[in-house]
Amino acid sequence: MESLAQAVTSAVQSADYARLSVIFESQWRSLGQGEQRVLASHFVKSAVASPSFLPDAFRSGPAMSAIAAALGHLPPAVEGAADSALRRRIFDHKVNEEGDYGGAARVLAGLRMEEGEGSTYYVLPAERCDVFVKVAECYLEEDLTVEAEGAVTKAGTIIESTGLGADKTDESMVTIMLRYKSTYARVLDANRKFLQAAMKYHDLSTAYLRTDAIDADDLLNMLGRAVTCAILSPNSAQRQRCVYKDERLSQLDAIPEFQSHSAVLTKMYLNRIVQKRELEQFESSLADHQKAIMSDGLTIVERGVLEHNMVAVSKLYTSIYFAQLAELLGVLDAAKAEKVAAKMISDGLLTGSIDEVEGVLRFHPTETKEESALLRWDETITGFCVQLNKVTDAVRAN
């Protein structure tokens, strides 16, 4: 054991990466588990304390192999939390020098962080939150959405349990909260929870309007993302209402990435048909995960706009031939239009019936809550008048 420890010390001082690799890949297997942990701890402390070993060792495959083996065999605590310092330095190297965001996230996710102030690994709540947000951000760079969601959820738990973010005057805390909210919205977006993502993006675009925390152009970008997700979300009144009344909506027309967004959203809000040209312009601005092809062979936005247009047509017609409907919807043929209509009727997204013999779709308009309330009011007044007339007739008869 002592001879191996001395060999590790010598190898660190001389930057003998090959020697370290041999020690931690084969020679230390002769040691017991406890001795392996002691040797791993000794290596980590020596590496961090050395003025010349790092960061050059990060560029060596054999050295990184030895470091990975040591980090995986540590005792419950390393003096001075040297393993945490090493993980942070590896993280910085992988992000800034290698662009390996997935590897960086995995290294930082292994950071030991404890809540007890007397612990070697005690970390302030704000710093713990920052670590999990960094991990989530890195996973998102590699489109690892499940892992990103797990990390950002942990950050959210810390915020809720400690009340972080309550102090709006602490600039560092405001920055962490901003990154957390932005990352959470991106995770929802990446996981195709578009309505929730739209609300989070819109909240971000408005929460910092009267502060210098975010540049005005970045706030507009957040609004653009909110509109994107609102259009992609399932057909509902809530998706348009969450952003449609924002006074800055028209400003998106000046941003190439969001040039068609306000026009498409407005048509959806007003139940107007979205033209194929507008759909293509909107779709060209989408990220890859937003262009995913669904089981019916349509992309997310194609299916969403198709369903919207079907509802828009139901506001204009009481019945329509499928051949004409296919032309309005911009689908291949009448059979495709009939299939879409049947699916929407079965899913409760459209009220109507299909006459297969005549090839006609008949719409059955439903009352809105307002219309239903007015109808009940009208029926009440009518009933009262009828009763009043009966009483009047009875008085006259007597």
ZIDAPE-V83883 format. One record per pair of residues at least 4 apart in sequence whose ideal C-beta (glycine too) atoms are under 7 Angstrom apart, sorted by sequence separation. I is the first residue (numbers start at 1). J is the second residue. D is the distance in Angstrom with one decimal. If there is no record, write none. Layout:
BEGIN
{{I,J,D} {I,J,D}}
END
This chain:
BEGIN
{{1,5,6.4} {2,6,6.3} {3,7,6.3} {4,8,6.4} {5,9,6.6} {6,10,6.3} {7,11,6.1} {8,12,6.3} {9,13,6.4} {10,14,6.2} {16,20,6.6} {17,21,6.4} {18,22,6.6} {19,23,6.5} {20,24,6.3} {21,25,5.6} {22,26,6.1} {23,27,4.9} {24,28,5.9} {31,35,3.9} {32,36,7.0} {33,37,6.7} {34,38,6.6} {35,39,6.3} {36,40,6.2} {37,41,6.3} {38,42,6.4} {39,43,6.5} {40,44,6.4} {41,45,6.3} {42,46,6.2} {43,47,6.1} {44,48,6.4} {45,49,6.0} {46,50,6.2} {50,54,6.8} {53,57,5.4} {54,58,6.8} {60,64,6.4} {61,65,6.3} {62,66,6.6} {63,67,6.3} {64,68,6.2} {65,69,6.6} {66,70,6.4} {67,71,6.3} {68,72,6.5} {69,73,6.6} {74,78,5.8} {78,82,5.0} {81,85,6.6} {82,86,6.3} {83,87,6.3} {84,88,6.5} {85,89,6.5} {86,90,6.4} {87,91,6.3} {88,92,6.6} {89,93,6.5} {90,94,6.2} {91,95,6.3} {92,96,5.7} {93,97,5.0} {94,98,5.0} {100,104,5.9} {101,105,6.2} {102,106,6.6} {103,107,6.4} {104,108,6.3} {105,109,5.9} {106,110,7.0} {123,127,4.9} {124,128,7.0} {125,129,6.2} {126,130,6.4} {127,131,6.5} {128,132,6.8} {129,133,6.3} {130,134,6.3} {131,135,6.5} {132,136,6.4} {133,137,6.3} {134,138,6.4} {135,139,6.5} {136,140,6.4} {137,141,6.9} {144,148,6.0} {145,149,6.2} {146,150,6.8} {147,151,6.6} {148,152,6.2} {149,153,6.1} {150,154,6.8} {151,155,6.8} {152,156,6.4} {153,157,6.5} {154,158,6.8} {155,159,6.5} {156,160,6.3} {157,161,6.1} {158,162,5.9} {170,174,6.4} {171,175,6.4} {172,176,6.6} {173,177,6.3} {174,178,6.2} {175,179,6.5} {176,180,6.2} {177,181,6.3} {178,182,6.2} {179,183,6.0} {180,184,6.2} {181,185,6.4} {182,186,6.4} {183,187,6.4} {184,188,6.6} {185,189,6.2} {186,190,6.1} {187,191,6.2} {193,197,5.9} {194,198,6.1} {195,199,6.8} {196,200,6.5} {197,201,6.1} {198,202,6.2} {199,203,6.3} {200,204,6.5} {201,205,6.4} {202,206,6.4} {203,207,5.7} {214,218,4.8} {216,220,6.7} {217,221,6.5} {218,222,6.6} {219,223,6.6} {220,224,6.4} {221,225,6.6} {222,226,6.4} {223,227,6.5} {224,228,6.4} {225,229,6.4} {226,230,6.2} {227,231,6.4} {228,232,6.4} {229,233,6.2} {237,241,6.0} {238,242,6.3} {240,244,4.6} {255,259,6.7} {260,264,5.7} {261,265,6.1} {262,266,6.0} {263,267,6.6} {264,268,6.5} {265,269,6.3} {266,270,6.2} {274,278,5.3} {276,280,6.3} {277,281,6.5} {278,282,6.3} {279,283,6.1} {280,284,6.5} {286,290,4.0} {293,297,6.6} {294,298,5.7} {298,302,4.2} {300,304,6.2} {301,305,6.0} {302,306,6.0} {303,307,6.4} {304,308,6.4} {305,309,6.1} {306,310,6.5} {307,311,6.7} {308,312,6.2} {309,313,6.3} {310,314,6.7} {313,317,5.9} {320,324,5.5} {321,325,6.8} {322,326,6.2} {323,327,7.0} {324,328,6.5} {325,329,6.0} {332,336,5.0} {334,338,6.2} {335,339,6.4} {336,340,6.5} {337,341,6.3} {338,342,6.2} {339,343,6.5} {340,344,6.4} {341,345,6.3} {342,346,6.3} {343,347,6.1} {367,371,4.1} {368,372,6.9} {369,373,6.3} {370,374,6.4} {371,375,6.3} {372,376,6.5} {373,377,6.4} {374,378,6.2} {375,379,6.3} {376,380,6.4} {377,381,6.5} {378,382,6.3} {379,383,6.2} {380,384,6.4} {381,385,6.4} {382,386,6.4} {383,387,6.5} {384,388,6.2} {385,389,6.4} {386,390,6.6} {387,391,6.5} {388,392,6.3} {389,393,6.2} {390,394,6.4} {391,395,6.5} {392,396,6.4} {393,397,6.3} {394,398,6.7} {11,16,4.2} {22,27,6.1} {23,28,5.9} {31,36,5.0} {78,83,4.7} {93,98,6.7} {114,119,4.3} {117,122,5.2} {123,128,5.0} {139,144,4.2} {159,164,4.6} {188,193,4.4} {189,194,6.9} {208,213,4.7} {214,219,5.5} {267,272,4.1} {274,279,5.8} {286,291,5.2} {298,303,4.3} {320,325,5.0} {326,331,5.0} {331,336,4.4} {344,349,4.3} {345,350,5.2} {355,360,4.4} {367,372,4.5} {47,53,5.2} {57,63,4.0} {58,64,6.5} {94,100,4.4} {95,101,6.6} {116,122,6.0} {158,164,6.6} {159,165,6.0} {167,173,5.8} {168,174,6.6} {208,214,4.6} {233,239,4.5} {252,258,4.1} {253,259,5.9} {268,274,7.0} {293,299,5.6} {294,300,6.5} {331,337,5.4} {344,350,4.0} {47,54,6.2} {114,121,4.5} {267,274,5.1} {292,299,6.8} {296,303,6.7} {313,320,6.6} {326,333,5.7} {345,352,5.7} {354,361,5.8} {355,362,6.6} {11,19,4.2} {28,36,5.6} {31,39,6.6} {113,121,6.0} {114,122,5.6} {139,147,4.4} {140,148,4.8} {165,173,6.3} {188,196,4.8} {189,197,4.1} {283,291,6.9} {291,299,5.4} {292,300,5.9} {298,306,6.8} {326,334,5.0} {329,337,5.8} {367,375,6.7} {11,20,4.8} {74,83,5.7} {94,103,5.1} {95,104,4.8} {112,121,4.4} {139,148,3.8} {164,173,6.6} {188,197,3.8} {230,239,4.7} {252,261,5.2} {253,262,6.0} {294,303,6.0} {331,340,6.9} {341,350,6.8} {352,361,5.9} {353,362,5.2} {47,57,6.9} {94,104,3.8} {113,123,4.2} {209,219,6.5} {230,240,6.5} {252,262,5.2} {264,274,5.7} {290,300,6.3} {326,336,6.4} {352,362,5.7} {28,39,5.8} {208,219,6.5} {323,334,4.6} {326,337,4.0} {341,352,7.0} {352,363,4.5} {353,364,6.8} {7,19,6.7} {8,20,6.9} {71,83,6.3} {136,148,4.5} {139,151,6.4} {165,177,4.3} {185,197,5.4} {188,200,6.1} {230,242,6.0} {250,262,5.9} {313,325,6.6} {322,334,3.8} {325,337,4.5} {342,354,6.2} {351,363,7.0} {352,364,5.4} {91,104,4.9} {94,107,6.7} {230,243,5.2} {249,262,4.7} {341,354,6.4} {351,364,4.5} {205,219,5.0} {264,278,5.6} {8,23,6.2} {113,128,5.1} {136,151,3.9} {185,200,3.7} {263,278,6.2} {286,301,6.6} {313,328,5.9} {322,337,4.8} {351,366,5.2} {7,23,6.1} {91,107,5.3} {135,151,4.1} {136,152,4.1} {184,200,6.1} {185,201,4.9} {227,243,5.5} {322,338,4.9} {338,354,6.5} {90,107,4.9} {91,108,4.5} {205,222,3.8} {226,243,5.0} {113,131,6.7} {204,222,4.7} {205,223,4.2} {260,278,5.8} {264,282,5.2} {283,301,5.3} {4,23,6.2} {132,151,4.8} {133,152,6.9} {136,155,6.9} {181,200,6.6} {185,204,6.4} {282,301,6.7} {310,329,6.8} {87,107,5.4} {111,131,6.0} {132,152,6.8} {309,329,5.3} {341,361,5.2} {87,108,6.3} {159,180,6.8} {201,222,5.1} {202,223,6.8} {205,226,6.1} {244,265,6.1} {260,281,4.2} {261,282,6.7} {132,154,4.6} {133,155,5.1} {182,204,6.2} {243,265,6.9} {260,282,4.7} {279,301,7.0} {4,27,6.4} {87,110,6.3} {108,131,6.2} {132,155,3.9} {181,204,5.5} {223,246,6.4} {306,329,6.1} {4,28,6.3} {87,111,5.2} {201,225,4.5} {202,226,3.9} {155,180,5.4} {201,226,3.7} {223,248,5.9} {227,252,6.7} {240,265,6.3} {244,269,4.6} {334,359,6.4} {44,70,5.6} {108,134,6.1} {109,135,5.0} {129,155,4.9} {279,305,5.3} {43,70,4.8} {84,111,5.6} {108,135,5.3} {258,285,6.8} {84,112,6.1} {156,184,6.9} {198,226,4.9} {201,229,6.3} {220,248,6.6} {224,252,5.4} {240,268,5.5} {257,285,5.2} {129,158,4.7} {223,252,6.7} {240,269,4.0} {1,31,6.3} {40,70,4.0} {44,74,7.0} {105,135,4.8} {128,158,5.5} {129,159,6.1} {310,340,6.4} {8,39,6.8} {152,183,5.2} {198,229,3.8} {220,251,6.0} {224,255,6.3} {227,258,6.7} {274,305,5.1} {310,341,6.5} {58,90,6.4} {152,184,5.2} {197,229,4.3} {198,230,4.1} {220,252,6.8} {40,73,4.5} {41,74,5.9} {45,78,6.7} {105,138,3.7} {125,158,5.5} {224,257,6.5} {228,261,6.6} {231,264,5.8} {1,35,5.1} {5,39,6.2} {8,42,6.1} {12,46,4.6} {40,74,5.4} {41,75,5.6} {44,78,5.9} {45,79,6.2} {48,82,4.6} {55,89,6.6} {104,138,5.1} {105,139,4.9} {224,258,3.7} {227,261,4.4} {231,265,6.0} {274,308,6.4} {306,340,5.9} {310,344,5.9} {4,39,5.9} {8,43,5.0} {12,47,5.9} {54,89,5.9} {58,93,4.4} {129,164,6.0} {152,187,5.3} {178,213,6.1} {194,229,4.3} {198,233,6.1} {220,255,6.6} {230,265,6.4} {274,309,6.0} {37,73,5.7} {102,138,7.0} {178,214,6.8} {273,309,5.1} {314,350,6.4} {323,359,6.9} {325,361,6.1} {5,42,5.4} {9,46,5.8} {13,50,6.9} {15,52,6.8} {36,73,5.1} {37,74,6.1} {38,75,6.9} {41,78,4.9} {45,82,4.6} {48,85,5.1} {84,121,6.6} {101,138,4.1} {102,139,7.0} {125,162,4.3} {224,261,6.2} {231,268,6.7} {307,344,6.1} {322,359,5.0} {1,39,7.0} {8,46,6.4} {12,50,5.4} {15,53,6.2} {37,75,4.3} {44,82,5.1} {48,86,5.4} {55,93,5.4} {126,164,6.1} {149,187,5.0} {194,232,4.3} {195,233,3.8} {227,265,5.4} {314,352,6.9} {321,359,5.7} {44,83,5.2} {47,86,6.4} {81,120,5.1} {125,164,5.8} {148,187,5.2} {174,213,5.4} {194,233,3.9} {195,234,6.9} {273,312,4.8} {311,350,6.5} {321,360,5.7} {322,361,6.3} {17,57,6.5} {25,65,6.7} {81,121,5.5} {101,141,3.9} {102,142,4.2} {189,229,5.9} {202,242,5.8} {268,308,5.4} {271,311,6.6} {272,312,5.9} {273,313,7.0} {310,350,6.1} {320,360,7.0} {12,53,5.1} {15,56,6.5} {21,62,3.6} {101,142,5.2} {198,239,6.7} {202,243,5.2} {271,312,4.8} {319,360,5.5} {320,361,5.6} {20,62,6.7} {24,66,4.2} {44,86,5.6} {102,144,6.3} {105,147,7.0} {109,151,6.8} {145,187,6.4} {149,191,6.5} {307,349,6.1} {319,361,6.6} {17,60,4.3} {20,63,6.0} {23,66,6.9} {77,120,5.0} {95,138,7.0} {133,176,6.8} {140,183,7.0} {195,238,6.7} {199,242,5.4} {319,362,4.4} {18,62,5.4} {21,65,5.5} {25,69,6.9} {195,239,5.6} {198,242,5.6} {271,315,5.0} {318,362,7.0} {319,363,6.7} {17,62,4.5} {21,66,5.2} {24,69,4.2} {145,190,4.3} {198,243,6.5} {318,363,5.8} {17,63,4.0} {20,66,4.0} {24,70,6.2} {130,176,5.4} {133,179,5.1} {137,183,5.7} {140,186,5.6} {145,191,5.3} {317,363,6.4} {126,173,6.1} {129,176,5.9} {133,180,5.2} {136,183,4.9} {140,187,6.9} {314,363,4.3} {126,176,6.1} {133,183,5.6} {140,190,6.5} {129,180,6.7} {136,187,6.7} {231,282,6.9} {276,330,4.5} {273,328,6.6} {232,290,6.1} {232,300,5.6} {232,301,5.9} {235,304,6.7} {231,301,7.0} {232,304,5.9} {235,307,4.7} {231,304,6.8} {235,308,5.6} {235,311,6.4} {190,289,5.7} {235,349,6.2}}
END
